Amino acid sequence: MRLGNKSLSFIVNFLLGVAWATLFLGASSAFLTFYSISILSAIIASVVAMISGMVIILLLEHFITSREKYMELKKQTILLEKIANK
């Protein structure tokens, strides 16, 4: 993964897997539950059930990109300090 710390990378990957599983299981179970009523209600229920998984995925991806940005800014700061000291 893109994170430097192996234990943090493992945790984030695990949580991303759990979020994707939540998304797919929630959508499929909601669709199959409401399919007997009507196809439109089944689609609406599956979209509503996917929201929790999508929010978790978006939050984890935001965490990853924020961490990458922080690491890149750290590298740039070190390089700028070296240039300023010359």
N, C-alpha and C positions, 0 to 999 in steps of 0.2 A: 504494500500500500504506500501511499504518498507520505505517510507520517514517519518521522524518524524513530520514535520510541516504539519498540516491538510490542510491549504489553499494551500500550495505548492503541496501537494499530490493530491488535487482536480484538480488543474490546469493541472498537468502532466497527470492524468488519462483522463481528458477531451481532452487534445491534442492528447493523444494516440488513443482515440476513433475517433477523427476527422481524424487522419492519416490513421487508418484502414478503415474508411469509404471512404476516398479519394482513397485508394488503390483498394478496391472492386468496387466502382462506376466507377473509371477510367478504370479498366480492363474490366468490363462487357460492358460499353458503347463503348469502342474502339473495343471490339470483335464483338459486334452486328453491329457496323457501317461498319466494314470492312469484315464482313462475306459474304456479297453479292459478293464481288470481288473474294476472294479465302480464303480457310481455313488457308493457310500458312500466308498470309498477316494479317489475323485476329489475329492469335496467336502472330505474331511479334508486331502488334500494341498494343495488350493487355499487353505484357511484357514491352514495352516502356512506356505505360501509368501507369504501376505499379511502375515505378522507383521513382517518386516523393513521393509516400506514403511510400515506403520502406526506402528512405533516411531519411524522417522525423521520422519514427519509430526507425531506428538505432541511430539517434542523441538523441532522448529522452531516449532510453535505455542506451546509453553511459552516459548521464547526471545522470540517476538513479544509475548506478553502480559506477560512480565517487563520487557521494554523499555518497553512502554506504561505499565506501573505506575511504573517509574522516572521516565519523563518527566512523568507526572502528579504524582508526589510532588515533583519539582523545581519545577513550577509552583506547587504548594500552598505549598512552603517560601518561595518568593519573595513570594507574597501574604501569608503570615503574618508575614514580616519587615517588609513594608510596614505592616501593621496594628500590629505591635508598636512600630514607630518613630513612630507618630502620637501 
